[in-house]
Each structure stands twice: as structure tokens, then as C-alpha cells.
């Protein structure tokens, strides 16, 4: 028999254990879902590394486009013989992911503008109620196929844009190459600011800098198509 005085304590411990298990399960599911949502960006990022390795003649040893481990993807290649090869391989994802993200966002912005969604959102600050009404009408008038395409393009643009920043591993490679070559070729010091920017960008990713960058690309796309009142 459990003493009556101990019953509240046992109940509290049981509730605490149950809540901890629920939080753990929900956290695990959330991490899996977030990894899956980011998968297109990871694939494009690693594909950019791989393709530039082939372009500059650096042998690729192993490629993992996506996985649930850490890192979510990687490319193992031979040591580049020249600094410019290392530089090209390291910064390739930033250029490729940015271009792919902007292309997806341009499609998203053009479709949102044609459906009247962009116009509805453009009036949100001036008249929120009218904006919500216009947005509801635009969504109801659009076909399920158009809405699915808009969602897919927006998701693709965001997922790829978020993964545009080179990793700290890329920065480490560039830094190692810079230290080993700067005495023979001082011009490699021009790449040091790029290394610093990569480190800072990855540090600021904790403050959602990568997401803000992707959203900035989205706004740029809407500006290009004249949406959102631009």
C-alpha cells in the first residue's frame, strides 16, 4: 500500500514522466519533419559541390545528398591542388542555391500575382480586414492545382535558399588553404574576408540569418514581378 501522503507525489512524478516523453516524441517528430522540408536545399547544396569538383578536375570520393545524420549531406573529395579550385568548390552552393531559390520564388511570385494573392497581401498594413477578405476570395477562386503549385514553388524557394550559406567545413578548407599558400601566393589573402563572412553567416544562423536571407530572396522575386505593391 502507498501512503496517502505519497499519492500526490507519485501522481506528480507520473505526470512529469508522461510530459517529458511527449515532449521528446514531439521534438523528434519535429526534427524529422524539418529535415525533410529542408531536403531539397541540402540536395542542391551538395550537388553544387559535386558538379564544381568535376568542373575543376578534383576527384570526388563520396557523395551523400541527404540523410538524417549530422551533417545532413556531404561531399568528400581529393585535396584541391590550387587555391582557386578550393575557393570555387567552397562557394559554389551559395551561388547555385541562390539562383535556384530565386528561380523558384519568381515562379511563386508570378503565380501569386496572377491569382490575386499578392495584391491581397499588399493591402495588409493599410486595411487588414479588406486584405483578409481579398485573400480568402483569391484562394477560393484558385484551383487546387494552382494552389499546390504555388505551395511547391514557395517551399522549394525557401528550402533551397535557407541552405545557400557555405558550411563551416567549407570555411575551414579555405582557411587551411590560405594559411598554407599565402607566403608563396599572397593573392590568396583576398579570400580571407570570404572565410570570415562564412563563419559569421553560420554563427548568425542561430539567429535565423539563413531564413532571413531566403525571405529576402522571396521579396526580391516579388519586386521583380511587381507583386506586393512594389
DODRENRO-288734 format. One record per residue (C-alpha): x, y, z. Coordinates in nm, 4 decimals. Layout:
<nodes>
NODE       c1       c2       c3
NODE        X        Y        Z
...
</nodes>
This chain:
<nodes>
NODE       c1       c2       c3
NODE   0.0000   0.0000   0.0000
NODE   0.1168   0.3521  -0.0871
NODE   0.0624   0.6028   0.1965
NODE  -0.1976   0.8672   0.1161
NODE   0.0605   1.1414   0.1690
NODE   0.2783   0.9932  -0.1019
NODE  -0.0015   0.9632  -0.3589
NODE   0.0198   1.3286  -0.4842
NODE   0.3968   1.2941  -0.5183
NODE   0.3653   0.9720  -0.7188
NODE   0.0975   1.1321  -0.9378
NODE   0.3154   1.4379  -0.9953
NODE   0.6117   1.2197  -1.0908
NODE   0.3939   1.0192  -1.3299
NODE   0.2687   1.3377  -1.4940
NODE   0.6254   1.4694  -1.5202
NODE   0.7457   1.1478  -1.6848
NODE   0.4494   1.1493  -1.9266
NODE   0.5058   1.5135  -2.0226
NODE   0.8793   1.4503  -2.0735
NODE   0.8076   1.1550  -2.3014
NODE   0.5507   1.3529  -2.5018
NODE   0.7899   1.6462  -2.5430
NODE   1.0675   1.4086  -2.6504
NODE   0.8480   1.2364  -2.9091
NODE   0.7109   1.5644  -3.0432
NODE   1.0650   1.7045  -3.0611
NODE   1.1889   1.4012  -3.2536
NODE   0.8984   1.4192  -3.4986
NODE   0.9546   1.7934  -3.5447
NODE   1.3240   1.7404  -3.6216
NODE   1.2411   1.4723  -3.8799
NODE   0.9790   1.6927  -4.0456
NODE   1.2156   1.9917  -4.0541
NODE   1.4905   1.7772  -4.2077
NODE   1.2507   1.6532  -4.4747
NODE   1.1337   2.0065  -4.5526
NODE   1.4961   2.1178  -4.5900
NODE   1.5925   1.8175  -4.8061
NODE   1.5717   1.9944  -5.1479
NODE   1.8118   2.2631  -5.0288
NODE   2.0584   2.0081  -4.8944
NODE   2.0496   1.8132  -5.2229
NODE   2.1105   2.1274  -5.4316
NODE   2.3899   2.2352  -5.1936
NODE   2.5776   1.9053  -5.2218
NODE   2.5099   1.8765  -5.5956
NODE   2.6726   2.2173  -5.6410
NODE   2.9831   2.0959  -5.4558
NODE   2.9966   1.7790  -5.6639
NODE   2.9460   1.9438  -6.0028
NODE   3.2114   2.2089  -5.9397
NODE   3.4539   1.9355  -5.8303
NODE   3.4028   1.7774  -6.1721
NODE   3.4389   2.1135  -6.3492
NODE   3.7740   2.1959  -6.1878
NODE   3.9047   1.8384  -6.2127
NODE   3.9048   1.7444  -5.8435
NODE   3.8165   1.3737  -5.7930
NODE   3.5056   1.3054  -5.5845
NODE   3.5419   1.0180  -5.3370
NODE   3.1948   1.0030  -5.1820
NODE   2.8665   1.1912  -5.2086
NODE   2.5730   1.1827  -4.9683
NODE   2.2978   1.4100  -5.0948
NODE   2.0708   1.3710  -4.7932
NODE   2.0497   1.1794  -4.4674
NODE   1.9074   1.2248  -4.1195
NODE   2.2503   1.2412  -3.9576
NODE   2.4779   1.5367  -3.8979
NODE   2.5716   1.6833  -4.1381
NODE   2.2583   1.6145  -4.3437
NODE   2.4703   1.5837  -4.6590
NODE   2.8343   1.5989  -4.7633
NODE   3.0838   1.5584  -5.0481
NODE   3.4241   1.4051  -4.9840
NODE   3.6770   1.4915  -5.2491
NODE   4.0508   1.4909  -5.3052
NODE   4.2567   1.7836  -5.1842
NODE   4.2432   2.0595  -5.4499
NODE   4.5833   2.1399  -5.5929
NODE   4.5178   2.5123  -5.6303
NODE   4.3517   2.7711  -5.4133
NODE   4.1082   2.8809  -5.6823
NODE   3.9794   2.5250  -5.7098
NODE   3.9204   2.5110  -5.3345
NODE   3.7541   2.8529  -5.3454
NODE   3.5209   2.7538  -5.6303
NODE   3.4176   2.4304  -5.4583
NODE   3.3503   2.6064  -5.1283
NODE   3.1399   2.8970  -5.2582
NODE   2.9537   2.7043  -5.5313
NODE   2.6499   2.6219  -5.3118
NODE   2.5966   2.9880  -5.2291
NODE   2.5744   3.0819  -5.5971
NODE   2.3808   2.7754  -5.7144
NODE   2.1334   2.7676  -5.4252
NODE   2.0714   3.1394  -5.4616
NODE   1.9983   3.1080  -5.8338
NODE   1.7695   2.8058  -5.7876
NODE   1.5908   2.9725  -5.4956
NODE   1.5307   3.2938  -5.6894
NODE   1.4026   3.0959  -5.9884
NODE   1.1533   2.9096  -5.7669
NODE   1.0463   3.2301  -5.5947
NODE   0.9985   3.4030  -5.9314
NODE   0.7567   3.1283  -6.0307
NODE   0.5845   3.1555  -5.6933
NODE   0.5586   3.5352  -5.7153
NODE   0.4278   3.5275  -6.0725
NODE   0.1630   3.2690  -5.9835
NODE   0.0646   3.4517  -5.6623
NODE   0.0285   3.7749  -5.8586
NODE  -0.1837   3.6127  -6.1289
NODE  -0.4144   3.4626  -5.8657
NODE  -0.4570   3.7936  -5.6856
NODE  -0.2862   3.6666  -5.3698
NODE  -0.0039   3.9209  -5.3933
NODE  -0.2489   4.2108  -5.4316
NODE  -0.4421   4.0935  -5.1266
NODE  -0.1271   4.0756  -4.9148
NODE  -0.0100   4.4166  -5.0398
NODE  -0.3009   4.5881  -4.8613
NODE  -0.2467   4.4090  -4.5292
NODE  -0.0945   4.7069  -4.3480
NODE  -0.3401   4.9648  -4.4827
NODE  -0.6613   4.7636  -4.4360
NODE  -0.6117   4.4244  -4.2648
NODE  -0.9791   4.3259  -4.2804
NODE  -1.0103   4.4000  -4.6522
NODE  -0.6813   4.2178  -4.7093
NODE  -0.8059   3.9032  -4.5342
NODE  -1.1292   3.9134  -4.7332
NODE  -0.9459   3.9588  -5.0624
NODE  -0.7035   3.6795  -4.9748
NODE  -0.9915   3.4429  -4.8910
NODE  -1.1647   3.5263  -5.2199
NODE  -0.8413   3.4718  -5.4159
NODE  -0.7790   3.1347  -5.2512
NODE  -1.1355   3.0220  -5.3122
NODE  -1.1170   3.1245  -5.6792
NODE  -0.7897   2.9403  -5.7397
NODE  -0.7909   2.5756  -5.8412
NODE  -0.6374   2.3088  -5.6190
NODE  -0.3663   2.2542  -5.8815
NODE  -0.2699   2.6224  -5.8825
NODE  -0.2540   2.6327  -5.5036
NODE  -0.0460   2.3138  -5.4912
NODE   0.1958   2.4549  -5.7480
NODE   0.2238   2.7834  -5.5585
NODE   0.2930   2.5967  -5.2335
NODE   0.5532   2.3730  -5.4013
NODE   0.7357   2.6687  -5.5582
NODE   0.7321   2.8667  -5.2340
NODE   0.8545   2.5685  -5.0333
NODE   1.1275   2.4923  -5.2880
NODE   1.2465   2.8526  -5.2897
NODE   1.2594   2.8672  -4.9104
NODE   1.4198   2.5239  -4.8638
NODE   1.6916   2.5896  -5.1215
NODE   1.7541   2.9481  -5.0119
NODE   1.7979   2.8515  -4.6470
NODE   2.0763   2.6090  -4.7458
NODE   2.2665   2.8647  -4.9549
NODE   2.5295   2.9535  -4.6944
NODE   2.8534   2.7524  -4.7221
NODE   2.9235   2.5409  -4.4146
NODE   3.1941   2.5941  -4.1540
NODE   3.3638   2.2903  -4.3113
NODE   3.3906   2.4867  -4.6362
NODE   3.5349   2.7802  -4.4435
NODE   3.7861   2.5526  -4.2674
NODE   3.9046   2.4179  -4.6039
NODE   3.9547   2.7675  -4.7417
NODE   4.1319   2.8836  -4.4261
NODE   4.3695   2.5860  -4.4310
NODE   4.4497   2.6515  -4.7953
NODE   4.5043   3.0223  -4.7279
NODE   4.7484   2.9563  -4.4435
NODE   4.9494   2.7082  -4.6469
NODE   4.9776   2.9216  -4.9605
NODE   4.9787   3.2883  -4.8613
NODE   5.3604   3.3141  -4.8460
NODE   5.4006   3.1766  -5.1983
NODE   5.0873   3.3428  -5.3363
NODE   4.9807   3.6471  -5.1320
NODE   4.6775   3.6905  -5.3609
NODE   4.5020   3.4117  -5.1681
NODE   4.4650   3.6591  -4.8800
NODE   4.1853   3.8153  -5.0846
NODE   3.9792   3.5098  -4.9955
NODE   4.0184   3.5585  -4.6187
NODE   3.7238   3.8029  -4.5953
NODE   3.5103   3.5358  -4.7625
NODE   3.6165   3.2888  -4.4930
NODE   3.5215   3.5396  -4.2236
NODE   3.1826   3.6019  -4.3862
NODE   3.1136   3.2271  -4.3986
NODE   3.1987   3.1858  -4.0287
NODE   2.9822   3.4858  -3.9335
NODE   2.6937   3.3677  -4.1525
NODE   2.6963   3.0253  -3.9875
NODE   2.7133   3.1860  -3.6445
NODE   2.4180   3.4116  -3.7276
NODE   2.2211   3.1100  -3.8479
NODE   2.1376   3.0589  -3.4807
NODE   1.9505   3.3894  -3.5171
NODE   1.7726   3.2676  -3.8326
NODE   2.0013   3.4624  -4.0676
NODE   1.9706   3.1832  -4.3252
NODE   1.5897   3.2043  -4.3137
NODE   1.6013   3.5832  -4.3396
NODE   1.8287   3.5505  -4.6426
NODE   1.5795   3.3176  -4.8124
NODE   1.2910   3.5519  -4.7307
NODE   1.4946   3.8374  -4.8766
NODE   1.5262   3.6408  -5.1999
NODE   1.1482   3.5942  -5.1955
NODE   1.0914   3.9691  -5.1596
NODE   1.3379   4.0264  -5.4433
NODE   1.1351   3.7925  -5.6637
NODE   0.8108   3.9735  -5.5823
NODE   0.9824   4.3026  -5.6584
NODE   1.0943   4.1672  -5.9944
NODE   0.7400   4.0676  -6.0945
NODE   0.5806   4.3782  -5.9441
NODE   0.3947   4.1955  -5.6691
NODE   0.3138   4.3063  -5.3109
NODE   0.2739   4.6644  -5.4277
NODE   0.6371   4.7084  -5.5371
</nodes>
